[in-house]
Amino acid sequence: MPSSGIRLLLKIEMGSTNGLVLAKQLKPDLHIIFVTSYAQYAVDAFKLHATGYLMKPALTEDITQELTFLYGEGIPSAKQVRVQTFGCFEISVDGKPLQFKRSKAKELLVCLI
């Protein structure tokens, strides 16, 4: 089981770039699982030592299997994120308020949301 390095879910067709090209640039410390609708790229992906290759629509069981391979049974749990937009704008992660170093960052996030 891969134990170190960055883990990445990566599409192959991404508009102006290609996930295989990006993977070549990012290797060797990545564990990449490609998620795509294109079966013809599978051989090229595994030549790059891809950790996995999922065809869309990816089933929950398939994603879970790939993540279990990467993390073992200790798949990281998702964090609980709460965004309050009425009254005053607040974001909390696992019950702890998110602190912004700059007020401008908070303002930009408000605009995005």
C-alpha positions in Angstrom: 0.0 0.0 0.0 1.4 3.5 -0.9 2.1 5.2 2.4 3.7 8.5 1.6 3.5 11.4 -0.8 0.6 13.5 -2.1 -2.6 11.8 -3.2 -4.5 13.3 -6.2 -7.7 12.6 -8.1 -7.0 13.9 -11.6 -9.1 14.3 -14.7 -7.5 13.5 -18.1 -9.3 16.0 -20.4 -9.2 19.4 -18.6 -9.9 21.9 -21.3 -6.7 23.4 -22.4 -4.5 20.9 -20.6 -4.2 17.2 -20.3 -4.0 15.3 -17.0 -1.3 13.0 -18.3 0.9 15.9 -19.1 0.3 17.4 -15.7 1.0 14.1 -14.0 4.4 13.9 -15.8 5.2 17.3 -14.5 4.1 16.5 -10.9 5.7 13.0 -10.5 7.4 11.2 -8.8 6.0 11.9 -5.3 2.3 11.6 -6.2 -0.2 8.8 -5.9 -2.6 9.7 -8.8 -6.0 8.2 -9.4 -7.3 9.2 -12.8 -11.0 9.7 -13.1 -12.1 10.0 -16.7 -14.6 9.0 -19.4 -11.7 8.0 -21.8 -10.6 4.4 -21.7 -8.0 5.0 -24.4 -5.7 6.7 -21.9 -5.4 3.8 -19.4 -2.2 2.4 -20.8 -0.5 5.8 -20.8 -1.7 6.5 -17.2 -0.3 3.2 -16.0 3.0 3.9 -17.8 3.2 6.9 -15.4 2.6 4.5 -12.5 -0.9 5.7 -11.8 -2.3 4.4 -8.5 -5.7 3.9 -10.1 -7.9 4.6 -13.1 -11.6 5.0 -12.6 -14.1 5.3 -15.4 -16.9 7.9 -15.2 -19.5 7.6 -13.8 -17.3 6.4 -10.9 -19.3 4.4 -8.4 -19.0 5.1 -4.7 -17.7 1.5 -4.1 -15.0 2.0 -6.7 -13.9 5.3 -5.1 -13.9 3.7 -1.7 -11.8 0.8 -2.9 -9.2 3.1 -4.4 -9.1 5.3 -1.2 -8.8 2.2 1.0 -5.8 1.1 -1.1 -4.2 4.5 -0.5 -5.1 5.0 3.2 -5.8 1.5 4.4 -8.9 1.3 6.6 -8.1 4.7 8.0 -9.7 6.8 5.3 -9.6 10.4 6.5 -13.0 11.6 7.6 -14.5 14.6 6.0 -14.4 17.8 8.0 -17.7 19.4 8.9 -17.8 22.9 7.4 -20.5 25.3 8.3 -21.0 28.6 6.4 -23.4 31.2 7.9 -24.4 33.8 5.3 -27.3 35.6 7.0 -26.7 38.1 9.8 -22.9 38.0 10.0 -20.7 36.0 7.7 -19.0 33.1 9.6 -17.3 29.9 8.6 -16.5 27.1 11.1 -14.6 23.9 10.5 -15.4 21.1 12.9 -17.0 23.6 15.2 -14.0 26.0 15.3 -14.3 29.4 13.7 -12.2 30.0 10.7 -9.8 32.9 11.2 -8.7 35.1 8.3 -5.3 36.8 8.4 -6.7 39.6 6.2 -10.1 41.1 6.0 -9.8 41.2 2.2 -9.6 37.4 2.1 -12.8 37.1 4.0 -14.5 39.7 1.7 -13.4 37.8 -1.4 -14.7 34.5 0.0 -18.1 36.2 0.8 -18.2 37.3 -2.9 -17.4 33.8 -4.1 -20.1 32.2 -1.9 
